[in-house]
Amino acid sequence: MAAYTVKQIDLTNRRQVSEFLRLPGRVYRGSPYWVAPLRGEARRMLDPRRNPYFKHSQAAFFLAYDQAGQVVARLACLDHRLYNEHNHDKTVFFHLFEALDLPGVSLPLFEAAGEWARARGLERLLGPKGFSMLDGMGLLSEGFDYLPGMGMPYNPAYYIRLVEEAGFQVKEEIVTGYMNKGAFEDPKVALIAARVQERKGLTITHFHNRRELRQLVTQIPGLYNEAIQGTTGNYPLTPEDAKQMAGQLLWFADPSLIKLVMKGSRPVGFQIAYPNISSAMKRIQGRLFPFGWLTLLHALRTTRNAEVNGMGMIEEFRGSGGTAILMHESRKAVEKRYTYCELEQIGTTNEKMLRELSNFGVIFHKRYRLYERSIV
């Protein structure tokens, strides 16, 4: 087995940061499905001054080199304080894993991650799982012949082998589904939604422009944090996290796709959705300048694909038909312009929601695996 050297990179060292960021370009060279992130956004993630994650938590980034001194794998480890506090846990996330298909390449990388985590009093590795709620999680295990949604994972099939060779076991499976336009027209969804709204006294807040969406920024942390009460595997949003998330959404949002469910003046549910411009993102290959931004603006105006990347109800309204309300509102917004809608990353343990979504015409076509490993 080849020998590899693993180093923790210095985030102030521009050469090491560049090596970390360049590796995916080698892994996915020629792939018809991988979508490169915007280069500025990828660099911002590794900048403690610009990534709000570093205001409350810490991270380490590792590179594996072969005997010729070439980078062959990378890994980020996240000591996410808010997650551990919310879940009474001692977990470190692994994130941004990329590697060439080489024998044994993942083993020393994850051993280095384990040493870093143990030194911090942590007891298990979990992932792939990222900095914020907008980061997709898990390794893709089915659905390799589809473009990923915005910010969603894509990886070669051999990553499953590399991670399992490093001693990881599947903790949870996650699925993504889609609806074609015909599914939006199911009248039973509208009927159920109307009954639930009347019985529970719920209304929907609609947004018409980005100025109105900016007003939503102040409500996101409180609503999301209330919605995750009594749940596990989540963590609360800070105002800084919410501001960054809102900034990302405002850049490419279609206001008609974002909804709040209200009980009087109190937000009790939400849906975050936006146009899917993955095809345009692939064409610009991470380059926003000089002309990439024009390609993306054109795609935002012309795409017929949408995606839902977050929906939830606070605990007292779960299981009372809230999913039907959000699905009906999605249908009304989507059918005006879009012909295809993808619903991102729903845990397979959420059997009730999956059953409801299947009844509403959702077809699940992608599957991901979230892995864990003890390090004590």
C-alpha positions as CSV (number, residue, x, y, z in Angstrom):
1,M,0.0,0.0,0.0
2,A,1.3,3.4,-0.9
3,A,2.5,5.7,1.8
4,Y,0.8,9.1,2.2
5,T,1.7,12.2,4.3
6,V,-1.1,14.2,5.9
7,K,-0.7,17.8,6.9
8,Q,-3.1,20.2,8.6
9,I,-3.1,23.3,6.4
10,D,-2.5,26.9,7.7
11,L,-5.4,29.0,6.6
12,T,-3.1,32.0,6.3
13,N,-0.9,30.1,3.8
14,R,-2.3,31.0,0.3
15,R,-0.5,28.1,-1.4
16,Q,-1.9,25.5,0.9
17,V,-5.4,27.0,0.7
18,S,-5.1,26.9,-3.1
19,E,-4.0,23.3,-3.1
20,F,-7.0,22.4,-1.0
21,L,-9.4,24.2,-3.4
22,R,-7.8,22.9,-6.6
23,L,-8.1,19.2,-5.9
24,P,-11.8,18.7,-6.9
25,G,-10.9,20.0,-10.4
26,R,-8.6,17.0,-10.8
27,V,-11.1,14.5,-9.3
28,Y,-14.0,15.5,-11.5
29,R,-12.1,16.4,-14.7
30,G,-14.4,15.4,-17.6
31,S,-17.4,14.6,-15.4
32,P,-20.7,15.6,-17.1
33,Y,-22.5,16.0,-13.7
34,W,-20.2,17.6,-11.2
35,V,-20.9,21.4,-10.7
36,A,-17.9,23.5,-9.5
37,P,-18.7,25.9,-6.7
38,L,-18.2,29.6,-7.3
39,R,-14.5,30.2,-6.6
40,G,-15.1,33.2,-4.3
41,E,-17.6,31.2,-2.3
42,A,-15.3,28.2,-2.0
43,R,-12.4,30.5,-0.8
44,R,-14.8,32.3,1.7
45,M,-15.6,29.0,3.4
46,L,-11.9,28.7,4.5
47,D,-11.7,32.3,5.6
48,P,-12.3,32.7,9.4
49,R,-12.9,36.5,8.9
50,R,-15.7,35.9,6.3
51,N,-17.4,32.6,7.3
52,P,-19.7,33.2,10.3
53,Y,-19.3,29.6,11.3
54,F,-15.9,30.6,12.9
55,K,-17.6,33.0,15.3
56,H,-19.0,30.2,17.3
57,S,-17.1,27.0,16.3
58,Q,-13.7,25.7,15.1
59,A,-12.4,23.7,12.2
60,A,-9.3,22.0,10.8
61,F,-8.4,21.3,7.2
62,F,-6.1,18.4,6.1
63,L,-4.3,17.5,2.9
64,A,-2.9,14.1,2.0
65,Y,0.2,14.0,-0.3
66,D,1.7,11.1,-2.2
67,Q,5.4,10.2,-2.2
68,A,5.9,12.6,-5.1
69,G,4.5,15.5,-3.1
70,Q,1.2,15.7,-5.0
71,V,-2.1,16.4,-3.3
72,V,-4.2,13.2,-3.5
73,A,-7.0,13.8,-0.9
74,R,-8.4,16.5,1.4
75,L,-10.7,16.7,4.4
76,A,-12.3,19.3,6.7
77,C,-13.2,18.6,10.3
78,L,-15.8,20.8,12.0
79,D,-16.1,21.1,15.8
80,H,-19.6,22.5,15.6
81,R,-20.3,23.9,19.1
82,L,-24.0,24.7,18.4
83,Y,-24.7,21.2,17.1
84,N,-23.1,19.6,20.1
85,E,-24.8,21.8,22.6
86,H,-28.2,21.3,21.0
87,N,-27.8,17.5,20.8
88,H,-25.8,17.0,24.0
89,D,-23.2,15.3,21.8
90,K,-19.5,15.1,21.3
91,T,-19.3,14.9,17.5
92,V,-17.0,16.3,14.9
93,F,-18.4,16.7,11.4
94,F,-16.2,15.7,8.4
95,H,-16.8,17.8,5.3
96,L,-15.3,18.7,1.9
97,F,-13.9,15.2,1.5
98,E,-12.3,14.7,-1.9
99,A,-9.9,12.0,-3.1
100,L,-8.3,10.3,-6.1
101,D,-9.2,6.7,-6.4
102,L,-6.0,5.3,-4.8
103,P,-5.6,2.4,-2.4
104,G,-5.6,3.3,1.2
105,V,-5.7,7.1,0.6
106,S,-8.6,7.7,3.0
107,L,-7.1,5.9,6.0
108,P,-4.4,8.4,7.1
109,L,-6.6,11.3,6.4
110,F,-9.4,10.1,8.7
111,E,-6.8,9.1,11.3
112,A,-5.5,12.6,11.4
113,A,-9.1,13.9,11.7
114,G,-9.6,11.5,14.6
115,E,-6.5,12.7,16.4
116,W,-7.6,16.3,16.1
117,A,-11.1,15.5,17.4
118,R,-9.9,13.4,20.3
119,A,-7.6,16.2,21.4
120,R,-10.8,18.3,21.7
121,G,-12.7,15.8,23.8
122,L,-14.9,14.6,20.9
123,E,-15.9,11.0,20.5
124,R,-17.2,10.3,17.0
125,L,-16.9,11.5,13.3
126,L,-20.1,12.1,11.4
127,G,-20.5,13.2,7.8
128,P,-20.3,14.5,5.3
129,K,-22.0,17.4,7.0
130,G,-21.2,21.0,6.5
131,F,-20.9,24.5,8.0
132,S,-24.6,25.6,7.6
133,M,-28.1,24.3,7.0
134,L,-27.8,25.2,3.3
135,D,-24.8,22.8,2.8
136,G,-25.9,19.4,1.5
137,M,-25.0,16.4,3.5
138,G,-24.1,12.8,2.9
139,L,-22.4,10.9,0.1
140,L,-24.4,10.3,-3.0
141,S,-25.0,6.5,-3.3
142,E,-27.8,6.5,-6.0
143,G,-28.6,8.9,-8.8
144,F,-25.2,9.6,-10.3
145,D,-26.7,10.4,-13.7
146,Y,-28.4,13.6,-12.5
147,L,-27.0,17.1,-11.9
148,P,-26.9,18.0,-8.2
149,G,-29.2,20.7,-6.9
150,M,-27.7,24.0,-5.8
151,G,-25.2,23.3,-3.1
152,M,-26.1,19.6,-3.0
153,P,-23.5,16.8,-2.9
154,Y,-22.1,15.0,-5.9
155,N,-19.3,12.5,-5.7
156,P,-17.8,9.5,-7.6
157,A,-19.3,6.2,-6.6
158,Y,-15.9,5.0,-5.3
159,Y,-16.1,7.5,-2.3
160,I,-18.5,5.0,-0.6
161,R,-15.7,2.4,-0.7
162,L,-13.0,4.9,0.5
163,V,-15.1,6.0,3.5
164,E,-16.2,2.5,4.5
165,E,-12.5,1.3,4.2
166,A,-11.8,4.0,6.9
167,G,-14.1,2.2,9.3
168,F,-17.3,4.2,8.8
169,Q,-20.8,2.8,9.0
170,V,-24.0,4.2,7.6
171,K,-25.9,6.2,10.3
172,E,-28.8,7.4,8.1
173,E,-30.0,7.5,4.5
174,I,-31.4,10.7,2.9
175,V,-33.4,11.0,-0.3
176,T,-34.2,13.7,-2.8
177,G,-37.3,13.6,-5.0
178,Y,-38.8,15.5,-7.9
179,M,-42.2,16.4,-9.3
180,N,-43.0,17.1,-12.9
181,K,-45.7,19.7,-13.7
182,G,-48.5,17.2,-13.9
183,A,-48.1,16.4,-10.2
184,F,-48.7,20.0,-9.3
185,E,-52.2,19.8,-10.6
186,D,-53.5,17.2,-8.1
187,P,-56.7,18.7,-6.7
188,K,-56.6,16.7,-3.4
189,V,-53.6,18.7,-2.2
190,A,-55.6,22.0,-2.5
191,L,-58.5,20.4,-0.7
192,I,-56.5,19.2,2.2
193,A,-54.6,22.5,2.5
194,A,-57.8,24.5,2.5
195,R,-59.3,22.3,5.3
196,V,-56.2,22.5,7.4
197,Q,-55.9,26.3,7.1
198,E,-59.5,26.7,8.0
199,R,-59.4,24.3,11.0
200,K,-56.1,25.6,12.4
201,G,-56.6,29.3,11.5
202,L,-53.5,29.4,9.4
203,T,-52.6,31.9,6.7
204,I,-49.8,32.2,4.2
205,T,-47.4,35.1,3.8
206,H,-46.4,35.7,0.2
207,F,-43.4,37.6,-1.0
208,H,-43.3,39.6,-4.2
209,N,-39.9,41.2,-4.4
210,R,-36.4,41.1,-2.7
211,R,-37.2,44.1,-0.5
212,E,-39.9,42.1,1.2
213,L,-37.6,39.1,1.5
214,R,-35.1,41.3,3.3
215,Q,-37.7,41.8,6.0
216,L,-37.8,38.0,6.4
217,V,-34.2,37.9,7.6
218,T,-35.0,39.1,11.1
219,Q,-37.6,36.3,11.4
220,I,-35.6,33.3,10.1
221,P,-33.5,32.6,13.3
222,G,-36.5,32.6,15.7
223,L,-38.7,30.6,13.4
224,Y,-36.1,28.0,12.5
225,N,-34.9,27.6,16.1
226,E,-38.5,27.1,17.3
227,A,-39.1,24.6,14.5
228,I,-36.2,22.4,15.6
229,Q,-37.3,22.2,19.2
230,G,-37.7,18.6,20.2
231,T,-35.7,17.3,17.2
232,T,-32.3,15.8,17.0
233,G,-29.6,16.2,14.4
234,N,-30.2,19.9,14.0
235,Y,-28.7,23.0,15.6
236,P,-29.9,26.6,16.1
237,L,-29.2,29.5,13.7
238,T,-27.3,32.5,14.9
239,P,-28.2,36.0,13.5
240,E,-24.9,35.9,11.6
241,D,-25.7,32.5,10.1
242,A,-29.2,33.8,9.1
243,K,-27.7,36.9,7.5
244,Q,-25.3,34.9,5.4
245,M,-28.0,32.5,4.4
246,A,-30.4,35.3,3.5
247,G,-27.6,37.0,1.4
248,Q,-27.1,33.7,-0.6
249,L,-30.9,33.4,-1.1
250,L,-31.5,37.0,-2.1
251,W,-28.9,36.8,-4.8
252,F,-30.8,34.2,-6.8
253,A,-34.3,34.0,-5.1
254,D,-37.6,33.9,-6.8
255,P,-39.7,35.6,-4.1
256,S,-42.8,33.7,-5.2
257,L,-41.2,30.4,-4.1
258,I,-40.6,31.4,-0.4
259,K,-43.4,31.1,2.0
260,L,-44.2,31.6,5.7
261,V,-47.1,29.9,7.4
262,M,-48.7,32.2,10.0
263,K,-51.0,31.7,13.0
264,G,-52.2,35.3,13.4
265,S,-49.0,37.4,13.6
266,R,-46.8,34.4,14.6
267,P,-44.8,32.5,12.0
268,V,-45.3,28.7,12.6
269,G,-43.9,27.2,9.3
270,F,-41.7,28.0,6.4
271,Q,-40.6,26.9,3.0
272,I,-37.3,27.9,1.3
273,A,-37.2,27.3,-2.4
274,Y,-35.5,28.9,-5.4
275,P,-34.7,28.5,-9.1
276,N,-32.3,25.7,-10.0
277,I,-29.5,27.0,-12.1
278,S,-27.1,24.1,-11.8
279,S,-26.8,23.8,-15.6
280,A,-25.6,27.4,-15.8
281,M,-23.3,26.9,-12.8
282,K,-21.7,24.0,-14.6
283,R,-21.1,26.0,-17.7
284,I,-19.2,28.8,-16.0
285,Q,-16.9,26.3,-14.1
286,G,-16.9,28.5,-10.9
287,R,-15.8,31.7,-12.7
288,L,-18.2,34.6,-11.9
289,F,-16.0,37.1,-13.8
290,P,-15.7,38.5,-16.4
291,F,-18.9,37.0,-17.9
292,G,-20.1,34.2,-15.7
293,W,-22.5,36.4,-13.8
294,L,-24.3,37.2,-17.1
295,T,-24.8,33.5,-17.7
296,L,-26.2,33.1,-14.2
297,L,-28.6,36.1,-14.5
298,H,-29.9,34.7,-17.8
299,A,-30.4,31.3,-16.2
300,L,-32.3,32.9,-13.3
301,R,-34.8,34.4,-15.8
302,T,-35.2,31.4,-18.0
303,T,-34.8,28.2,-16.0
304,R,-37.9,26.0,-15.7
305,N,-36.4,24.0,-12.8
306,A,-37.0,24.9,-9.1
307,E,-35.9,23.2,-5.9
308,V,-37.1,23.2,-2.3
309,N,-34.3,23.1,0.2
310,G,-36.1,23.5,3.5
311,M,-39.6,23.3,4.9
312,G,-40.8,22.9,8.4
313,M,-43.5,23.5,11.0
314,I,-43.0,24.3,14.7
315,E,-43.7,21.3,16.9
316,E,-47.4,22.0,17.8
317,F,-48.4,22.0,14.1
318,R,-46.4,19.0,13.0
319,G,-48.6,16.1,11.7
320,S,-51.6,18.4,11.3
321,G,-51.5,18.8,7.5
322,G,-48.8,21.4,7.4
323,T,-47.0,19.6,4.6
324,A,-50.1,19.8,2.4
325,I,-50.3,23.6,2.9
326,L,-46.6,24.0,1.9
327,M,-47.0,21.6,-1.0
328,H,-50.1,23.4,-2.2
329,E,-48.3,26.8,-2.0
330,S,-45.4,25.3,-3.9
331,R,-47.7,24.1,-6.6
332,K,-49.3,27.5,-7.0
333,A,-46.0,29.2,-7.3
334,V,-44.3,26.6,-9.4
335,E,-47.0,26.0,-12.0
336,K,-46.8,29.6,-13.2
337,R,-43.3,29.2,-14.5
338,Y,-41.6,25.9,-13.7
339,T,-42.1,22.4,-15.2
340,Y,-39.8,20.5,-12.7
341,C,-39.3,20.8,-9.0
342,E,-36.8,19.0,-6.8
343,L,-37.3,18.5,-3.1
344,E,-33.9,18.2,-1.5
345,Q,-32.6,15.8,1.2
346,I,-35.3,14.3,3.4
347,G,-34.2,11.7,6.0
348,T,-35.6,8.3,5.4
349,T,-36.5,8.1,9.1
350,N,-39.1,10.8,8.4
351,E,-41.6,8.2,7.1
352,K,-44.7,10.3,7.5
353,M,-43.4,13.1,5.4
354,L,-42.0,10.7,2.7
355,R,-45.4,9.0,2.6
356,E,-47.2,12.3,2.2
357,L,-44.8,13.5,-0.5
358,S,-45.2,10.2,-2.4
359,N,-49.0,10.7,-2.3
360,F,-48.5,14.1,-3.7
361,G,-46.6,12.7,-6.7
362,V,-43.0,13.1,-5.6
363,I,-40.6,10.5,-7.2
364,F,-37.5,9.8,-5.2
365,H,-34.5,9.5,-7.5
366,K,-31.4,10.3,-5.4
367,R,-30.1,8.7,-2.3
368,Y,-27.3,9.7,0.1
369,R,-25.6,8.1,3.1
370,L,-24.6,9.9,6.2
371,Y,-21.7,8.0,7.9
372,E,-20.4,7.8,11.5
373,R,-17.4,6.3,13.3
374,S,-16.4,6.1,16.9
375,I,-12.9,7.6,17.7
376,V,-12.7,6.7,21.4
